[in-house]
Each structure stands twice: as C-alpha cells, then as structure tokens.
C-alpha cells in the first residue's frame, strides 16, 4: 500500500515522532559518553533506517556522517544474513568498505524487531579519540597504508541479549589506546541505540507498524519529488566545477577534485571521474563520502525544504572512478578524507552549481576541520588525546557577507570549552578570538577566521595537525577575492616557526601552538 494513502494527521505524527527518536539518541549519547570529543564537541551522529538500510530520519548532526549511515547498514546486510539477527544484537563497524568513511568514526548498529523480523535499524556513530595505529589519536599525516591509521573493524557483534560479547570486546580494547575511556563510549553508543529501539516500538504500538512504514515511504517519496522538481526547473546542460586540496601530507602537489554536473530533465548526474588519482598520503576518501557530500550540496542548494533521507539519493546519480582520490582502492590511507576531501568535494559541486544558479550558492570557505590533536600521558600514566577542531570563515554569497568563525558544509561540531581542556589536559588556552580581516573582499565580504592558542604545560605532549587551506586559499565567487590562508605556528624559546598543515611533532613544556583558520571568499567585485 502506498504511503500516499496514509491520513495526513497520522503521517505528521509518524514524521515528527521518528525525528524525535533520532534526536533523543543524539542527546543520550552526548550525555553518557566518556570522551570530551563526544560529550562536549558532539562529534557524533545518530540515524534510523528501514529494514533495507535506507535512511528515514537523522539527528541534527554532521552531514558527512549522516550521508554514509544508510550505506553502512546496506553493506552490513550484504555480509550478515538478516535471518541471523536477534533482538539486542549490537554490531560495531568502521571498515571503509562497509559504507565507511574513516577509521575513527565507529558505528553501532542495532536491529529493531517486530515479532521474528527486523523492521528498522538504529545507528549511533561516534568519533573515537583513538582506534590504534602508528600515532596516538590515529591521525598519521604521512601514512601510506590504512593499517598505520588503526584497527579496521568489520561488522562485529559486541553486545547481544546476554550482555557483553566479552571476547570481541576484549579484542577491540586491546588494540586501542585509552581502553577505559573507549569502553565508556562503546557502552554509550549501545545504550543510545537501545533507547531508540524502545521508542520505535512505542511509535509502532501507538500508530500501528503498517502506518509507520507507510509514513516512512511517504517521507522518502516526498524528498525525492522535491529534489527532482528543483532539478527539472534548471536548464539542461553540462556544468563543471573544480577545487583542490593543498597536498596529501607526503608530497607538496595539490590534489584536484573535479565535478562534472549533467542535467537532463529532472535528473542530475554528478561525475567525479576526472578527479586526481588516489594519493600516497591520507587524503583519500570512499565513494560513500563522495555521495554523501554531493547529496548534502544538492539538498542545501536546490531543495533546502526537503528532509534529508534516502529520497535525496534516489533523485541523484553520483559517479566516481575506482582508484581516484574520491573512490580509493582497498588499503589506501584515508583518515583526512572524511573531513578534508569531503569538503573539497562539496566545494567542487558548489562551483558546478554556480554555473547554473549563482544566486543560491556561496563562495568557498574554510572547508577544513582545522584539526590540532594533542596526545600524551597524564601524571597518573594514563594516555590522553584531545581532538580539537577549529572553525573558519564562511564564503559570502550574492545576498550577504559570510559568517565569521563558523563550521561550514560537512561539519557541525562544537569547540571543547577551555575550562574542560584546562581541567583535563596539560594545556592552557591562552587565546580564542575572531581573526579580523581574514575574509575576502567583494561586494559581499567573506567571513573572518578564528585564532586559538594553546600553551603546553608538560613535556612529552605530541601535536598532530590536519589543517587545509594553508596553500590554496578559499576562492571567491563572481569575481570576489579569496580569503586568507590558514596558518599553524609554534612559538618556542623566543623563536616563531610556521608548521605544515599536516604534520606531527613532540612538544615541550612552555611551547605555544597557535592555529589561525582561513577566511571565507568574497562574492562579487568590490563596491
């Protein structure tokens, strides 16, 4: 029976009830997680899928995470017989080939049952501060192999109706740093999916399972229809956009991302086949992230009123080339591809759409996590990892200036409060300010970046950076000027040294690390 036959009052009750469950998962995970990157910065995402793995609802979380969750469940079902699933099973996975993005983003997946069969899945994705690998924090700027980046977890059951799957849990915890913190995060993920399963059962009891499933079908059809209508209103043609990553962390050569957008009727095809080849360093990404970034752009630019669910993917075609930076082969390093390359894919797609609907797009912005990762051991000998991301300037548009010190496109996390950093780590936050004058000039000015400085209080702290826009400035739109470049500085014993955007080094007590993020590109020629 078509979802269109469902009474609209029931449809709205199902719609909002489903969204509320996804949001409740998010808040539960943040409240119960151990790691500051989860409980304070919110580097996590939660979503619900139907029995086939198609996303039906998600929290107000991170677009690059949410776009891959549906792919993850579908890939899991290709590897695990759905008939073997049981209530209270919780599988964990970070394998890039299973709908993945990068190893630190680990997904907990719980089937939700009605009788003998699963009718939905609850998914809680969390960024683990460490998944093993060559360096604390699992970020290795010069990695040439995924195994240097950490533990690859294929779909693995860590919980079932009897409780812990002890052998599997022990195996995971033996291969990551900070096991006491990791087990807290793991249990928080499992608990969040358990809450979702109970709430979904209540939703089905209240409205009837058939009504819920028909409501989900109607929601998906609605999103696909809205996007197709928006595409149909555009002129047919081929439109191209290009942007580039600074480098891959090993060589200095820029890495181009090329998007060819073809519009025919109500169908839009985004083709990244002419993008750079797979790189030696860790800026590669998966076809799942490429699709997620593209769906985000199409939704934001063409149909912002549509709900972000599987219907968006139904209305688009995304093509990649295996062995390219946008669809790397097995074993390729890709830790930075998740939040650096994904944003450059979004920028390239934006530039293609600028040829069609310039009034709806924005100039390029920071487009980087601006990651500064501090790691070491505290006075009690326990390992610590502080995963700090830094906002930057947003690009201006035809109608307004860009916002200052904000996260754009594929990111939606928060700063860790200075009070938390200073209470839990041997660091002091000495400065946090808007970077005045960083925005590109134009009829509308790009947003200003951010300045944040850290004083190291003990020896033996390691700094690892993954900061983009240090060599290639965010370009302006419609003749606007580019924003200022990102910069990372180390002050030591009166000497000030500029660091590469992707590097790792040991720090000393008294060192000062300063991160200055890129400004957004301006829009239009100056007044």
GUVO-13607 format. One record per residue (C-alpha): y negated, x, z negated. Coordinates in steps of 0.001 Angstrom, whole numbers, padded with zeros to 6 digits. Layout:
<sites>
{py Y&px X&pz Z}
...
</sites>
This chain:
<sites>
{py 000000&px 000000&pz 000000}
{py -003410&px 001374&pz 000960}
{py -005816&px 002379&pz -001775}
{py -008490&px 000356&pz 000089}
{py -006849&px -002895&pz -001139}
{py -007452&px -001972&pz -004781}
{py -010008&px -004092&pz -006618}
{py -013232&px -002073&pz -006841}
{py -013562&px -002516&pz -010598}
{py -010106&px -001029&pz -011123}
{py -010884&px 001740&pz -008628}
{py -014007&px 002726&pz -010567}
{py -012134&px 002626&pz -013861}
{py -009441&px 004891&pz -012395}
{py -012025&px 007202&pz -010830}
{py -014051&px 007760&pz -013991}
{py -011001&px 007822&pz -016209}
{py -009475&px 010577&pz -014072}
{py -012689&px 012639&pz -014068}
{py -012958&px 012265&pz -017832}
{py -009457&px 013696&pz -018303}
{py -010290&px 016772&pz -016223}
{py -013473&px 017306&pz -018233}
{py -011670&px 016854&pz -021537}
{py -009211&px 019593&pz -020522}
{py -012118&px 021949&pz -019958}
{py -013715&px 021306&pz -023344}
{py -010382&px 021548&pz -025148}
{py -009628&px 024897&pz -023516}
{py -013053&px 026326&pz -024364}
{py -012815&px 025161&pz -027986}
{py -009351&px 026587&pz -028592}
{py -009309&px 029831&pz -026545}
{py -009489&px 033203&pz -028285}
{py -011294&px 035314&pz -025665}
{py -015128&px 035245&pz -025553}
{py -014982&px 035107&pz -021750}
{py -013317&px 031706&pz -022147}
{py -014793&px 030231&pz -025317}
{py -018369&px 031458&pz -024711}
{py -018785&px 032197&pz -020990}
{py -016467&px 029422&pz -019774}
{py -014688&px 031473&pz -017100}
{py -012068&px 028772&pz -016607}
{py -011369&px 025662&pz -014572}
{py -009266&px 022524&pz -015007}
{py -007992&px 020018&pz -012475}
{py -005473&px 017259&pz -011823}
{py -003290&px 016904&pz -008741}
{py -000953&px 014242&pz -007443}
{py 002808&px 014724&pz -007182}
{py 002440&px 016640&pz -003900}
{py -000149&px 019037&pz -005337}
{py -003244&px 017523&pz -003726}
{py -006290&px 017831&pz -005992}
{py -007602&px 014467&pz -007196}
{py -010150&px 015468&pz -009847}
{py -011611&px 018554&pz -011457}
{py -013912&px 019508&pz -014274}
{py -017479&px 020715&pz -013854}
{py -016147&px 024210&pz -013430}
{py -016028&px 027057&pz -010902}
{py -015763&px 026177&pz -007176}
{py -013742&px 029255&pz -006208}
{py -011147&px 028379&pz -008878}
{py -011003&px 024707&pz -008134}
{py -010507&px 025101&pz -004416}
{py -007289&px 027062&pz -004930}
{py -005676&px 024903&pz -007625}
{py -004238&px 022368&pz -005180}
{py -002826&px 025164&pz -003039}
{py -001215&px 026667&pz -006128}
{py 000696&px 023515&pz -007024}
{py 001840&px 023040&pz -003428}
{py 003087&px 026623&pz -003256}
{py 004822&px 026243&pz -006615}
{py 006669&px 023183&pz -005293}
{py 007862&px 025252&pz -002327}
{py 009508&px 027645&pz -004780}
{py 010729&px 025288&pz -007501}
{py 012741&px 022142&pz -006866}
{py 010730&px 019220&pz -008225}
{py 014016&px 017637&pz -009370}
{py 014499&px 020537&pz -011793}
{py 011211&px 019913&pz -013606}
{py 011262&px 018361&pz -017057}
{py 008627&px 016879&pz -019364}
{py 006792&px 019535&pz -021423}
{py 007593&px 022315&pz -018940}
{py 004545&px 024569&pz -018523}
{py 004616&px 027175&pz -015774}
{py 002205&px 030125&pz -015604}
{py 001375&px 031907&pz -012353}
{py -001139&px 034381&pz -010907}
{py 000801&px 035516&pz -007821}
{py -001677&px 035698&pz -004904}
{py 000975&px 034319&pz -002556}
{py 001299&px 031189&pz -004699}
{py -002087&px 029706&pz -003900}
{py -003693&px 032592&pz -005733}
{py -006988&px 034411&pz -005881}
{py -006839&px 037481&pz -008160}
{py -004519&px 038524&pz -010963}
{py -006799&px 037916&pz -013997}
{py -007014&px 034211&pz -013101}
{py -003807&px 032806&pz -014555}
{py -002953&px 029136&pz -014069}
{py -000949&px 026939&pz -016449}
{py 000740&px 024044&pz -014628}
{py 002361&px 021058&pz -016375}
{py 004170&px 018232&pz -014567}
{py 003316&px 014730&pz -015792}
{py 006196&px 012281&pz -015792}
{py 006723&px 008570&pz -015415}
{py 010387&px 007932&pz -016017}
{py 012514&px 010529&pz -014240}
{py 009969&px 011866&pz -011790}
{py 006677&px 013758&pz -011998}
{py 003751&px 011803&pz -010605}
{py 000955&px 014296&pz -011324}
{py 000235&px 017850&pz -012434}
{py -002316&px 019102&pz -014960}
{py -003630&px 022609&pz -014265}
{py -005664&px 024850&pz -016579}
{py -006861&px 028120&pz -015064}
{py -008189&px 030815&pz -017386}
{py -009535&px 034289&pz -016726}
{py -007525&px 036634&pz -018937}
{py -009615&px 039655&pz -020002}
{py -006586&px 041851&pz -019301}
{py -003402&px 041467&pz -017249}
{py -002312&px 045102&pz -017448}
{py -002853&px 047606&pz -014666}
{py -004369&px 051059&pz -014479}
{py -007545&px 050344&pz -016475}
{py -008424&px 048099&pz -019419}
{py -009718&px 044792&pz -018134}
{py -007568&px 045057&pz -014984}
{py -010516&px 045977&pz -012767}
{py -009854&px 049194&pz -010860}
{py -012709&px 049925&pz -008417}
{py -010656&px 052401&pz -006382}
{py -007336&px 050524&pz -006481}
{py -005283&px 050803&pz -003303}
{py -002381&px 048605&pz -004401}
{py -002191&px 045297&pz -006251}
{py 000178&px 046774&pz -008836}
{py -002638&px 049027&pz -010040}
{py -004524&px 045831&pz -010864}
{py -001984&px 044354&pz -013251}
{py 001058&px 042186&pz -013781}
{py 001963&px 039825&pz -010926}
{py 003360&px 036625&pz -012449}
{py 005384&px 034398&pz -010096}
{py 005880&px 030811&pz -011285}
{py 007320&px 031425&pz -014760}
{py 008125&px 028827&pz -017402}
{py 006560&px 029885&pz -020730}
{py 006986&px 026549&pz -022565}
{py 009426&px 023644&pz -022447}
{py 010463&px 020707&pz -024631}
{py 011965&px 023108&pz -027191}
{py 008702&px 025082&pz -027501}
{py 008208&px 028743&pz -026569}
{py 010347&px 030358&pz -023883}
{py 010479&px 033465&pz -026034}
{py 011940&px 035981&pz -023594}
{py 009465&px 035102&pz -020862}
{py 006516&px 035139&pz -023254}
{py 007603&px 038479&pz -024665}
{py 007822&px 039951&pz -021173}
{py 004281&px 038852&pz -020294}
{py 002764&px 040002&pz -023584}
{py 004461&px 043401&pz -023344}
{py 002637&px 044064&pz -020072}
{py -000941&px 043155&pz -021015}
{py -003438&px 044668&pz -023422}
{py -004594&px 042715&pz -026462}
{py -001425&px 040634&pz -026910}
{py -002758&px 038822&pz -029995}
{py -005740&px 037533&pz -028044}
{py -003662&px 036764&pz -024947}
{py -001166&px 034585&pz -026823}
{py -004084&px 032594&pz -028213}
{py -005412&px 031985&pz -024703}
{py -001937&px 031138&pz -023391}
{py -001403&px 028527&pz -026087}
{py -004866&px 027087&pz -025447}
{py -004041&px 026654&pz -021759}
{py -000737&px 024970&pz -022519}
{py -002370&px 022686&pz -025095}
{py -005114&px 021627&pz -022669}
{py -002521&px 020565&pz -020103}
{py -000658&px 018695&pz -022839}
{py -003773&px 016704&pz -023697}
{py -004200&px 015865&pz -020017}
{py -000601&px 014661&pz -019754}
{py -001109&px 012270&pz -022677}
{py -004382&px 010973&pz -021285}
{py -002834&px 010409&pz -017848}
{py -000057&px 008421&pz -019492}
{py -002657&px 006282&pz -021250}
{py -004526&px 005755&pz -017953}
{py -001320&px 004626&pz -016242}
{py -000440&px 002303&pz -019140}
{py -003891&px 000740&pz -019064}
{py -004186&px 000098&pz -015321}
{py -000637&px 000445&pz -014030}
{py 000758&px 003566&pz -012357}
{py 000626&px 001979&pz -008917}
{py -003082&px 001210&pz -009347}
{py -003815&px 004778&pz -010447}
{py -002009&px 006239&pz -007440}
{py -003731&px 003841&pz -005052}
{py -007049&px 004722&pz -006660}
{py -006387&px 008426&pz -006099}
{py -005536&px 007731&pz -002459}
{py -008793&px 005797&pz -002021}
{py -010814&px 008618&pz -003630}
{py -009293&px 011168&pz -001245}
{py -009878&px 008978&pz 001801}
{py -013474&px 008368&pz 000738}
{py -014274&px 012098&pz 000514}
{py -012663&px 012838&pz 003876}
{py -014511&px 009964&pz 005530}
{py -017902&px 011041&pz 004154}
{py -017459&px 014588&pz 005416}
{py -016171&px 013516&pz 008833}
{py -019144&px 011211&pz 009298}
{py -021520&px 014025&pz 008359}
{py -019862&px 016358&pz 010887}
{py -019943&px 013674&pz 013591}
{py -023730&px 013454&pz 013206}
{py -024100&px 017142&pz 014187}
{py -024398&px 018367&pz 017773}
{py -021194&px 019690&pz 019296}
{py -021207&px 023438&pz 019804}
{py -020202&px 026876&pz 018576}
{py -022328&px 028478&pz 015878}
{py -021883&px 031913&pz 014333}
{py -022840&px 033469&pz 011018}
{py -022348&px 036946&pz 009593}
{py -022924&px 038776&pz 006316}
{py -021383&px 041897&pz 004800}
{py -020113&px 043407&pz 001578}
{py -021658&px 046725&pz 000536}
{py -018347&px 048636&pz 000637}
{py -014761&px 048443&pz -000613}
{py -015131&px 050794&pz -003584}
{py -013448&px 053680&pz -001751}
{py -015464&px 054242&pz 001433}
{py -019168&px 053610&pz 001981}
{py -018719&px 051478&pz 005101}
{py -019963&px 047860&pz 004967}
{py -017336&px 045117&pz 005300}
{py -018400&px 042373&pz 007711}
{py -017497&px 038719&pz 007229}
{py -017852&px 036710&pz 010443}
{py -017707&px 032928&pz 010648}
{py -017459&px 031024&pz 013938}
{py -018084&px 027310&pz 013426}
{py -016932&px 024960&pz 016185}
{py -017985&px 021314&pz 016028}
{py -016314&px 018749&pz 018284}
{py -016891&px 015130&pz 017380}
{py -016032&px 014616&pz 013729}
{py -014000&px 017819&pz 013458}
{py -015371&px 021133&pz 012189}
{py -013392&px 024360&pz 012501}
{py -014432&px 027482&pz 010585}
{py -012807&px 030607&pz 012047}
{py -012933&px 033976&pz 010232}
{py -010581&px 035792&pz 012581}
{py -013228&px 038302&pz 013694}
{py -013956&px 039480&pz 010156}
{py -013211&px 043064&pz 009152}
{py -009674&px 044291&pz 008765}
{py -008029&px 044415&pz 005373}
{py -009606&px 047182&pz 003306}
{py -008113&px 050045&pz 001329}
{py -010123&px 049037&pz -001751}
{py -010004&px 045847&pz -003851}
{py -012409&px 043544&pz -001988}
{py -009672&px 041768&pz -000033}
{py -009014&px 038108&pz -000654}
{py -006484&px 035414&pz 000158}
{py -006542&px 032654&pz 002739}
{py -006697&px 030223&pz -000176}
{py -010016&px 031629&pz -001391}
{py -011362&px 031638&pz 002172}
{py -010513&px 027953&pz 002471}
{py -011978&px 027207&pz -000969}
{py -015268&px 028936&pz -000159}
{py -015528&px 027083&pz 003139}
{py -014816&px 023711&pz 001572}
{py -017490&px 024404&pz -001036}
{py -020103&px 025141&pz 001653}
{py -019200&px 022094&pz 003743}
{py -019397&px 019873&pz 000687}
{py -022691&px 021323&pz -000570}
{py -024477&px 021318&pz 002791}
{py -023032&px 018385&pz 004699}
{py -021747&px 015843&pz 002178}
{py -023051&px 016566&pz -001329}
{py -022389&px 012987&pz -002393}
{py -018644&px 013310&pz -001688}
{py -016236&px 014015&pz -004543}
{py -014606&px 017473&pz -004447}
{py -010940&px 016632&pz -003936}
{py -008222&px 017193&pz -001346}
{py -010065&px 014945&pz 001108}
{py -012537&px 017757&pz 001827}
{py -009711&px 019946&pz 003081}
{py -008339&px 017056&pz 005133}
{py -011602&px 016856&pz 007079}
{py -011892&px 020576&pz 007929}
{py -009897&px 023262&pz 009662}
{py -010145&px 026819&pz 008320}
{py -008639&px 029665&pz 010337}
{py -008027&px 033224&pz 009195}
{py -006320&px 036318&pz 010581}
{py -003488&px 037781&pz 008536}
{py -004281&px 041392&pz 007777}
{py -008035&px 040797&pz 007590}
{py -010258&px 041037&pz 004526}
{py -010237&px 037216&pz 004428}
{py -006428&px 036961&pz 004505}
{py -004954&px 040196&pz 003206}
{py -001312&px 041136&pz 003513}
{py 001168&px 041393&pz 000655}
{py 000407&px 044091&pz -001893}
{py -003261&px 044508&pz -000997}
{py -005686&px 045100&pz -003894}
{py -007969&px 042104&pz -004304}
{py -009472&px 041861&pz -007773}
{py -013053&px 041780&pz -006435}
{py -012276&px 039440&pz -003555}
{py -012177&px 036492&pz -005908}
{py -015879&px 036557&pz -006822}
{py -017459&px 039023&pz -004366}
{py -015816&px 038377&pz -000991}
{py -015636&px 034635&pz -001662}
{py -019415&px 034551&pz -001971}
{py -019893&px 036537&pz 001204}
{py -017609&px 034075&pz 002991}
{py -019881&px 031322&pz 001679}
{py -022938&px 033240&pz 002935}
{py -021430&px 033681&pz 006408}
{py -020603&px 029971&pz 006594}
{py -024148&px 029167&pz 005439}
{py -025571&px 031335&pz 008204}
{py -023461&px 029488&pz 010774}
{py -024687&px 026132&pz 009474}
{py -028248&px 027443&pz 009524}
{py -027990&px 027273&pz 013344}
{py -027246&px 023557&pz 013084}
{py -029022&px 022166&pz 010001}
{py -031556&px 024797&pz 008860}
{py -033337&px 022284&pz 006648}
{py -030220&px 021865&pz 004473}
{py -029180&px 025465&pz 003813}
{py -030608&px 028215&pz 001636}
{py -031254&px 031898&pz 002247}
{py -028811&px 034384&pz 000761}
{py -028976&px 035088&pz -002945}
{py -027367&px 037490&pz -005422}
{py -023915&px 036450&pz -004219}
{py -022097&px 038621&pz -006767}
{py -020646&px 038358&pz -010251}
{py -022668&px 041415&pz -011219}
{py -019728&px 042441&pz -013382}
{py -020102&px 045020&pz -016147}
{py -016849&px 045351&pz -018068}
{py -016834&px 047261&pz -021363}
{py -013484&px 048244&pz -022898}
{py -012076&px 050452&pz -025645}
{py -010657&px 050217&pz -029157}
{py -012420&px 048924&pz -032244}
{py -012398&px 050642&pz -035638}
{py -009124&px 048898&pz -036538}
{py -007452&px 050348&pz -033454}
{py -007234&px 047043&pz -031595}
{py -008131&px 047061&pz -027885}
{py -011183&px 045100&pz -026755}
{py -012505&px 044016&pz -023376}
{py -015955&px 042495&pz -022862}
{py -016215&px 040882&pz -019437}
{py -019925&px 040395&pz -018717}
{py -021188&px 038721&pz -015549}
{py -024849&px 038689&pz -014594}
{py -026781&px 036044&pz -012720}
{py -029320&px 036829&pz -009993}
{py -031893&px 035263&pz -007736}
{py -031062&px 032250&pz -005588}
{py -032208&px 032087&pz -001995}
{py -035194&px 029969&pz -001045}
{py -034946&px 027022&pz 001336}
{py -037169&px 025139&pz 003746}
{py -038358&px 022918&pz 000894}
{py -038511&px 025085&pz -002233}
{py -038562&px 028501&pz -003855}
{py -035284&px 029972&pz -005073}
{py -034347&px 029710&pz -008740}
{py -034536&px 032816&pz -010933}
{py -031609&px 034371&pz -012823}
{py -029029&px 031775&pz -011857}
{py -025448&px 031813&pz -010633}
{py -025045&px 030608&pz -007095}
{py -022312&px 029381&pz -004795}
{py -018850&px 030163&pz -006092}
{py -019684&px 030976&pz -009716}
{py -020512&px 028726&pz -012647}
{py -020042&px 030778&pz -015813}
{py -022436&px 031487&pz -018668}
{py -023663&px 034633&pz -020380}
{py -021885&px 035718&pz -023526}
{py -024539&px 035328&pz -026247}
{py -025993&px 038599&pz -027518}
{py -025071&px 037586&pz -031064}
{py -021381&px 037328&pz -030122}
{py -021437&px 040673&pz -028310}
{py -023071&px 042455&pz -031223}
{py -020744&px 040863&pz -033785}
{py -017501&px 041642&pz -031945}
{py -018099&px 044811&pz -029893}
{py -019662&px 048279&pz -030453}
{py -022641&px 047309&pz -028295}
{py -026216&px 046167&pz -028797}
{py -028045&px 044032&pz -026236}
{py -031462&px 045667&pz -026015}
{py -032996&px 043663&pz -023216}
{py -032459&px 040372&pz -021401}
{py -035246&px 039338&pz -019057}
{py -036110&px 037945&pz -015661}
{py -036579&px 040707&pz -013079}
{py -040107&px 039986&pz -011904}
{py -040902&px 040500&pz -008239}
{py -037269&px 040693&pz -007062}
{py -037432&px 037616&pz -004828}
{py -038019&px 037995&pz -001102}
{py -041371&px 036879&pz 000271}
{py -041739&px 033941&pz 002610}
{py -043227&px 030500&pz 002959}
{py -040952&px 029887&pz 000001}
{py -040127&px 032847&pz -002243}
{py -036619&px 033877&pz -003228}
{py -035583&px 033641&pz -006870}
{py -036029&px 036602&pz -009200}
{py -033077&px 038530&pz -010563}
{py -032036&px 039415&pz -014099}
{py -032350&px 042542&pz -016264}
{py -029858&px 043096&pz -019088}
{py -029452&px 046350&pz -021021}
{py -026706&px 047442&pz -023430}
{py -026756&px 050274&pz -025968}
{py -023346&px 051837&pz -026685}
{py -022756&px 052377&pz -030415}
{py -019483&px 054324&pz -030410}
{py -017736&px 056970&pz -028331}
{py -014729&px 056028&pz -026206}
{py -016142&px 052912&pz -024520}
{py -015350&px 052590&pz -020811}
{py -017671&px 050899&pz -018329}
{py -016305&px 049367&pz -015128}
{py -018670&px 047721&pz -012645}
{py -018165&px 045353&pz -009717}
{py -021708&px 044666&pz -008541}
{py -022546&px 043707&pz -004945}
{py -025882&px 043639&pz -003088}
{py -026534&px 047250&pz -004127}
{py -026743&px 048450&pz -000495}
{py -027180&px 045331&pz 001624}
{py -029998&px 043138&pz 000335}
{py -029696&px 039336&pz 000404}
{py -031253&px 038419&pz 003758}
{py -033974&px 035827&pz 004027}
{py -033818&px 032705&pz 006159}
{py -036034&px 031601&pz 009063}
{py -037929&px 034898&pz 009031}
{py -038182&px 035286&pz 005256}
{py -037959&px 038699&pz 003611}
{py -034803&px 039925&pz 001851}
{py -034509&px 040003&pz -001908}
{py -034465&px 043229&pz -003928}
{py -031215&px 045180&pz -004179}
{py -029006&px 045142&pz -007277}
{py -029098&px 048299&pz -009415}
{py -026987&px 049697&pz -012257}
{py -028422&px 052554&pz -014359}
{py -027066&px 054868&pz -017025}
{py -029515&px 056464&pz -019469}
{py -028007&px 059435&pz -021338}
{py -029814&px 062123&pz -023336}
{py -033112&px 061549&pz -021545}
{py -031533&px 061561&pz -018069}
{py -031551&px 058380&pz -015953}
{py -028825&px 058101&pz -013313}
{py -028137&px 055324&pz -010832}
{py -024477&px 054290&pz -010730}
{py -022494&px 052957&pz -007768}
{py -021969&px 049212&pz -007668}
{py -018223&px 049722&pz -008012}
{py -017326&px 052452&pz -010490}
{py -015589&px 053247&pz -013779}
{py -016566&px 055923&pz -016327}
{py -016353&px 056846&pz -020005}
{py -019455&px 056249&pz -022110}
{py -020717&px 057965&pz -025244}
{py -022430&px 056696&pz -028344}
{py -026144&px 056368&pz -027578}
{py -025713&px 055684&pz -023849}
{py -027751&px 052835&pz -022405}
{py -026468&px 050760&pz -019453}
{py -028945&px 048610&pz -017554}
{py -027997&px 046030&pz -014928}
{py -030686&px 044733&pz -012559}
{py -029474&px 041973&pz -010277}
{py -030594&px 041193&pz -006746}
{py -033322&px 038724&pz -005929}
{py -032886&px 035859&pz -003501}
{py -034021&px 035975&pz 000102}
{py -037270&px 034258&pz 001052}
{py -037481&px 031387&pz 003534}
{py -039903&px 031248&pz 006441}
{py -042715&px 033580&pz 007356}
{py -045272&px 034264&pz 004638}
{py -048219&px 031926&pz 004331}
</sites>
